[in-house]
């Protein structure tokens, strides 16, 4: 993302000459034109939602905030958490969790000139009447392509059936967490579900959604739902099992592609601890033109971004008992991956243009209890910092 001097349009009614900040990007929570890192930091039993701001020098750990546990306890954060939900030009953070002694569910931490206010109470999303207070995790996207951010979530079945419904809350959202409208459709998987992966919001492009089949630690298939002016498709393409997923344009043809891989998790019930060869340590890439490719030997998290600035997205994948690798985009699609120098161990965490130079940086988390963030250019480590250096 490059800084710009003109207001960005989000379809929310802002006009040139307004006080809207220059960027209006989903990953820029303070509107200064640089992407910000939004992630959970710390060990599994004490993870905290944090934001580290970008700058001309890249990520600045002293400029950011970690939300204290007496404000909000965050769970299950991942892709689909960043969006300008109220259309004010500042990226917001969609988290799942809650303040102490309150029901868990989707909450919004609002962006502003100083980023998110770490000690301000997050706003609970107003859930449909059919949903209980502790709704499953929501993900953000633009599922009708109108430029306003939406949310997708699993909700109890409206018709009284056994499978969860897929509910879409369409933006823009008010500051008290209310959507402009909502829509409900049957579970794409035919059963309950709770994991979803949304394509990133970028302008007025409708973003597809992967709804993963329910799991108990094993790798399950996802259903890829196309999106358009009418919202999300009711049925989708069944993908190879794999709980790691990322969207991008890996061959540069202008069509969105999706990669799905083995994230390394396994069901620990006797007889279910393994995955078939077609799934185990496998990355499957589905191209927008119908082609399909597979890579073997790696498992872990998946993060996409254009790390070399050539206009084609690249993909980092790995970190679960296998070293992470970067698969480079090319005219023919992703090329076989290579390790990142200086990151012998680590898990891909996020990507963004944190220094505003026009290409994305790739971020890993490593160290004891995920305590160190390593920023790379996809080939070598550039900087690193301890998550304890982020103000709390």
C-alpha positions as CSV (number, residue, x, y, z in Angstrom):
1,X,0.0,0.0,0.0
2,X,1.4,3.3,-1.0
3,X,0.5,6.5,0.8
4,X,-1.8,8.8,-1.2
5,X,-2.8,12.4,-0.8
6,X,-6.4,12.0,-1.9
7,X,-9.4,10.6,0.0
8,X,-10.3,7.0,-0.7
9,X,-13.9,6.0,-1.5
10,X,-15.4,3.2,0.5
11,X,-18.9,3.4,-0.7
12,X,-20.0,4.8,2.6
13,X,-20.9,8.3,1.5
14,X,-17.6,10.1,2.1
15,X,-16.8,12.7,-0.5
16,X,-13.5,14.4,-1.5
17,X,-12.8,17.3,0.7
18,X,-14.1,15.6,3.8
19,X,-12.0,14.9,6.9
20,X,-11.6,11.3,5.9
21,X,-7.9,10.2,6.2
22,X,-5.8,9.5,3.1
23,X,-5.7,5.7,3.1
24,X,-9.1,4.3,4.0
25,X,-7.5,0.8,3.9
26,X,-8.7,-2.1,6.0
27,X,-5.2,-2.7,7.5
28,X,-4.5,0.9,8.4
29,X,-6.1,1.5,11.8
30,X,-4.7,5.0,12.3
31,X,-5.1,6.3,8.7
32,X,-1.5,7.4,8.2
33,X,-1.1,5.5,4.9
34,X,1.0,2.7,6.3
35,X,-0.3,-0.8,7.0
36,X,-0.5,-1.9,10.6
37,X,0.1,-5.3,12.1
38,X,-2.9,-6.8,13.9
39,X,-2.2,-10.0,15.7
40,X,-2.5,-12.0,18.9
41,X,0.7,-12.0,21.0
42,X,2.0,-14.3,23.7
43,X,1.6,-17.9,24.9
44,X,-1.6,-19.9,24.1
45,X,-3.1,-19.5,27.5
46,X,-2.4,-15.7,27.8
47,X,-2.8,-14.4,24.2
48,X,-3.5,-10.7,23.8
49,X,-4.8,-8.7,20.9
50,X,-2.2,-6.2,19.8
51,X,-1.6,-3.6,17.0
52,X,1.8,-2.4,15.8
53,X,1.8,0.6,13.6
54,X,3.6,1.0,10.3
55,X,5.9,3.9,9.6
56,X,8.5,5.0,6.9
57,X,10.9,2.7,8.8
58,X,8.5,-0.2,8.9
59,X,6.8,-1.7,12.0
60,X,7.4,0.4,15.1
61,X,6.8,-1.7,18.2
62,X,6.8,1.4,20.4
63,X,3.9,2.8,18.4
64,X,1.1,0.4,19.1
65,X,-0.9,-1.1,21.8
66,X,-1.7,-4.5,23.4
67,X,-5.3,-4.7,24.7
68,X,-5.2,-5.6,28.4
69,X,-7.2,-8.6,29.6
70,X,-9.4,-6.5,31.8
71,X,-10.6,-4.8,28.7
72,X,-10.9,-7.7,26.2
73,X,-9.8,-11.3,26.1
74,X,-9.3,-12.3,22.5
75,X,-9.8,-15.8,21.0
76,X,-9.5,-17.3,17.5
77,X,-8.3,-14.2,15.8
78,X,-7.1,-14.8,12.2
79,X,-7.9,-13.8,8.7
80,X,-10.8,-11.5,8.2
81,X,-10.3,-9.4,11.2
82,X,-9.5,-6.0,9.6
83,X,-12.0,-3.9,7.9
84,X,-13.3,-0.3,7.8
85,X,-16.6,-1.3,9.3
86,X,-18.2,2.2,9.7
87,X,-16.7,3.7,6.5
88,X,-14.8,6.5,8.3
89,X,-11.5,5.8,6.5
90,X,-9.9,4.2,9.6
91,X,-9.4,0.4,9.7
92,X,-11.2,-1.4,12.5
93,X,-10.4,-4.7,14.2
94,X,-13.0,-7.5,14.4
95,X,-12.2,-9.7,17.3
96,X,-13.8,-12.7,19.0
97,X,-13.9,-12.7,22.8
98,X,-15.2,-10.4,25.4
99,X,-14.6,-8.3,28.5
100,X,-14.3,-10.2,31.8
101,X,-17.4,-11.9,33.0
102,X,-19.4,-11.0,29.8
103,X,-20.5,-13.3,27.0
104,X,-18.0,-14.0,24.3
105,X,-18.8,-13.1,20.8
106,X,-17.7,-10.8,17.9
107,X,-16.6,-7.3,19.0
108,X,-15.3,-4.3,17.2
109,X,-12.3,-2.2,18.3
110,X,-12.7,1.1,16.4
111,X,-9.7,2.7,14.6
112,X,-9.0,6.4,14.7
113,X,-6.1,8.9,14.4
114,X,-4.3,7.2,17.2
115,X,-5.2,3.7,16.3
116,X,-7.4,1.6,18.5
117,X,-7.9,2.7,22.1
118,X,-6.6,-0.3,24.0
119,X,-8.5,0.5,27.2
120,X,-11.8,1.5,25.6
121,X,-14.5,-1.2,25.8
122,X,-15.0,-2.9,22.4
123,X,-18.4,-2.7,20.9
124,X,-20.3,-6.0,20.7
125,X,-21.7,-6.7,17.3
126,X,-25.5,-6.6,17.3
127,X,-26.3,-10.2,16.4
128,X,-29.4,-11.4,14.6
129,X,-32.4,-12.4,16.7
130,X,-31.8,-16.0,15.8
131,X,-28.4,-16.0,17.4
132,X,-27.4,-16.5,21.0
133,X,-25.1,-14.1,22.8
134,X,-22.0,-16.3,22.3
135,X,-22.1,-16.5,18.5
136,X,-19.3,-18.1,16.7
137,X,-16.4,-16.1,15.3
138,X,-17.2,-13.6,12.6
139,X,-15.0,-12.7,9.6
140,X,-15.1,-9.5,7.7
141,X,-15.3,-9.1,3.9
142,X,-17.2,-7.2,1.2
143,X,-19.5,-10.0,0.2
144,X,-21.7,-7.9,-2.2
145,X,-18.9,-5.7,-3.6
146,X,-20.5,-2.4,-2.7
147,X,-17.4,-1.0,-1.0
148,X,-18.9,-1.3,2.5
149,X,-17.4,-4.0,4.8
150,X,-19.7,-6.9,5.9
151,X,-19.5,-9.7,8.4
152,X,-20.2,-13.4,8.0
153,X,-20.9,-15.7,10.9
154,X,-22.4,-19.0,11.9
155,X,-25.7,-18.7,13.7
156,X,-28.2,-21.2,15.1
157,X,-30.6,-22.5,12.4
158,X,-33.5,-20.1,11.9
159,X,-35.7,-23.0,10.6
160,X,-35.1,-25.2,13.6
161,X,-32.8,-27.6,11.8
162,X,-29.6,-29.2,13.0
163,X,-27.1,-27.3,10.9
164,X,-25.9,-23.8,11.6
165,X,-27.1,-21.0,9.3
166,X,-24.7,-18.7,7.5
167,X,-25.6,-15.1,8.4
168,X,-24.2,-12.1,6.6
169,X,-24.4,-8.7,8.3
170,X,-24.1,-6.0,5.6
171,X,-22.3,-2.7,6.3
172,X,-21.7,0.0,6.9
173,X,-22.0,-0.6,10.7
174,X,-23.0,2.0,13.2
175,X,-20.8,2.7,16.2
176,X,-23.2,0.7,18.4
177,X,-22.5,-2.4,16.3
178,X,-25.6,-2.5,14.2
179,X,-25.5,-3.6,10.5
180,X,-27.3,-1.8,7.7
181,X,-29.1,-5.1,6.9
182,X,-28.7,-8.8,7.1
183,X,-29.3,-12.0,5.2
184,X,-29.5,-15.7,6.2
185,X,-28.8,-18.8,4.2
186,X,-28.5,-22.5,5.0
187,X,-25.1,-23.9,6.0
188,X,-23.0,-24.4,2.9
189,X,-21.5,-27.6,4.5
190,X,-24.9,-29.1,5.4
191,X,-23.8,-29.3,9.0
192,X,-22.5,-27.1,11.8
193,X,-19.4,-25.0,11.1
194,X,-17.4,-22.3,12.8
195,X,-14.2,-21.7,10.9
196,X,-14.2,-19.4,7.9
197,X,-11.6,-17.6,5.7
198,X,-12.5,-14.5,3.8
199,X,-10.6,-12.8,1.0
200,X,-9.1,-9.5,1.8
201,X,-11.1,-6.3,1.3
202,X,-9.6,-4.2,-1.5
203,X,-11.8,-1.4,-3.0
204,X,-15.1,-2.4,-4.5
205,X,-14.2,-6.0,-5.3
206,X,-16.6,-8.7,-3.9
207,X,-14.7,-11.0,-1.6
208,X,-15.2,-14.8,-1.7
209,X,-15.5,-16.8,1.5
210,X,-14.3,-20.3,2.5
211,X,-16.6,-22.1,5.0
212,X,-14.7,-24.9,6.6
213,X,-16.5,-28.1,7.6
214,X,-16.6,-28.7,11.3
215,X,-13.5,-30.3,12.8
216,X,-12.1,-31.9,16.0
217,X,-8.5,-31.1,15.2
218,X,-8.3,-32.9,11.9
219,X,-8.1,-31.4,8.4
220,X,-11.5,-30.9,6.8
221,X,-12.7,-29.6,3.5
222,X,-13.8,-26.1,2.9
223,X,-16.6,-24.8,0.6
224,X,-15.5,-21.9,-1.6
225,X,-18.4,-19.5,-2.0
226,X,-18.2,-16.9,-4.8
227,X,-19.4,-13.4,-4.1
228,X,-21.2,-10.8,-6.2
229,X,-23.8,-8.0,-6.2
230,X,-26.3,-10.5,-4.8
231,X,-24.1,-11.6,-1.9
232,X,-22.5,-15.0,-1.3
233,X,-23.4,-18.0,-3.4
234,X,-25.5,-20.6,-1.5
235,X,-23.4,-23.5,-2.8
236,X,-19.7,-23.6,-3.4
237,X,-16.7,-25.6,-4.7
238,X,-15.5,-28.3,-2.3
239,X,-11.7,-27.9,-1.7
240,X,-9.1,-30.4,-0.7
241,X,-9.0,-30.8,3.1
242,X,-6.8,-28.3,4.9
243,X,-7.3,-25.7,7.6
244,X,-4.8,-23.2,6.3
245,X,-6.1,-21.0,3.6
246,X,-5.1,-17.7,1.8
247,X,-6.4,-15.8,-1.2
248,X,-4.3,-13.9,-3.8
249,X,-3.5,-13.4,-7.4
250,X,-0.6,-15.8,-7.7
251,X,-0.3,-15.8,-11.6
252,X,-1.1,-12.1,-12.1
253,X,-4.0,-12.6,-14.5
254,X,-6.4,-10.4,-12.5
255,X,-8.5,-13.3,-11.2
256,X,-8.5,-14.3,-7.5
257,X,-6.8,-17.6,-6.6
258,X,-6.9,-19.5,-3.4
259,X,-4.4,-21.8,-1.6
260,X,-5.5,-24.5,0.9
261,X,-3.0,-26.5,3.0
262,X,-2.4,-28.8,5.9
263,X,-2.0,-26.6,9.0
264,X,-0.4,-29.5,10.9
265,X,-3.3,-30.0,13.4
266,X,-4.5,-33.6,14.0
267,X,-7.4,-35.3,15.7
268,X,-6.0,-37.0,18.8
269,X,-8.6,-39.7,19.0
270,X,-7.2,-43.3,18.4
271,X,-7.3,-44.2,14.8
272,X,-7.8,-40.5,13.6
273,X,-4.3,-39.2,14.2
274,X,-3.1,-39.3,10.6
275,X,-4.2,-37.7,7.3
276,X,-4.2,-39.4,3.9
277,X,-1.3,-38.7,1.5
278,X,-3.4,-36.3,-0.5
279,X,-3.8,-34.1,2.6
280,X,-0.7,-34.7,4.7
281,X,1.8,-31.9,4.3
282,X,0.1,-30.8,1.1
283,X,-0.7,-27.4,-0.3
284,X,-3.3,-27.2,-3.1
285,X,-3.7,-24.1,-5.2
286,X,-6.9,-23.3,-7.1
287,X,-6.5,-20.7,-9.8
288,X,-9.2,-18.5,-11.0
289,X,-8.9,-19.9,-14.6
290,X,-9.8,-23.4,-13.4
291,X,-6.2,-24.8,-13.1
292,X,-5.1,-26.6,-10.0
293,X,-1.7,-27.5,-8.6
294,X,-0.3,-29.2,-5.5
295,X,3.0,-29.0,-3.6
296,X,4.1,-31.6,-1.1
297,X,6.3,-31.7,2.0
298,X,5.1,-28.6,4.1
299,X,2.5,-27.9,6.7
300,X,1.5,-24.9,8.8
301,X,0.0,-21.4,8.4
302,X,-0.5,-19.7,5.1
303,X,0.0,-15.9,4.4
304,X,-0.2,-14.3,1.0
305,X,1.2,-10.9,-0.2
306,X,3.3,-9.4,-2.9
307,X,6.7,-9.6,-1.3
308,X,8.8,-8.6,-4.4
309,X,6.5,-6.0,-5.8
310,X,6.1,-7.6,-9.2
311,X,2.3,-7.5,-9.2
312,X,1.8,-11.2,-8.5
313,X,1.0,-12.4,-5.0
314,X,3.4,-14.8,-3.3
315,X,2.6,-17.3,-0.5
316,X,4.3,-18.1,2.8
317,X,3.4,-21.6,4.1
318,X,4.7,-23.8,6.9
319,X,5.9,-23.7,10.5
320,X,4.2,-26.8,11.8
321,X,7.1,-29.2,12.3
322,X,8.4,-28.1,8.9
323,X,10.4,-24.9,8.1
324,X,8.3,-22.2,6.5
325,X,8.8,-21.6,2.8
326,X,7.9,-18.8,0.4
327,X,6.3,-19.9,-2.9
328,X,6.8,-17.1,-5.4
329,X,4.2,-15.9,-7.8
330,X,4.8,-16.1,-11.6
331,X,3.0,-16.0,-14.9
332,X,2.5,-19.8,-14.6
333,X,1.4,-19.7,-11.0
334,X,3.3,-20.3,-7.7
335,X,6.8,-21.8,-7.9
336,X,8.2,-24.3,-5.5
337,X,9.0,-22.7,-2.1
338,X,12.3,-21.7,-0.5
339,X,13.3,-21.0,3.1
340,X,13.7,-17.5,4.4
341,X,17.2,-16.7,5.6
342,X,17.3,-15.9,9.3
343,X,14.0,-17.6,10.0
344,X,15.0,-21.2,10.6
345,X,11.9,-21.6,12.8
346,X,8.8,-19.6,12.9
347,X,5.2,-19.4,11.8
348,X,3.9,-17.0,9.1
349,X,1.8,-14.4,10.9
350,X,0.8,-11.6,8.5
351,X,1.8,-9.5,5.5
352,X,1.4,-5.8,4.7
353,X,3.2,-2.8,3.3
354,X,4.3,-1.6,6.7
355,X,6.9,0.9,5.3
356,X,4.9,2.2,2.3
357,X,7.5,1.3,-0.3
358,X,5.0,-0.5,-2.6
359,X,5.7,-4.1,-1.8
360,X,4.6,-6.2,1.2
361,X,6.7,-7.3,4.1
362,X,6.2,-10.8,5.5
363,X,6.0,-11.2,9.2
364,X,6.7,-14.4,11.3
365,X,6.2,-15.1,14.9
366,X,8.9,-17.2,16.6
367,X,10.8,-17.6,19.9
368,X,9.6,-19.1,23.2
369,X,5.9,-18.8,23.5
370,X,5.6,-16.8,20.3
371,X,7.4,-13.9,21.9
372,X,9.4,-12.6,18.9
373,X,8.2,-11.0,15.7
374,X,10.5,-11.2,12.7
375,X,9.9,-8.9,9.7
376,X,11.2,-10.1,6.4
377,X,11.1,-9.3,2.7
378,X,10.3,-12.9,1.9
379,X,13.9,-13.9,1.3
380,X,15.7,-12.7,4.5
381,X,15.0,-11.2,7.9
382,X,15.0,-7.5,8.1
383,X,14.2,-6.6,11.7
384,X,12.8,-8.3,14.8
385,X,11.4,-7.2,18.1
386,X,10.0,-8.8,21.3
387,X,6.3,-8.5,21.7
388,X,7.0,-7.2,25.2
389,X,8.2,-4.0,23.5
390,X,4.7,-3.2,22.4
391,X,3.0,-1.0,25.0
392,X,0.2,-2.5,27.1
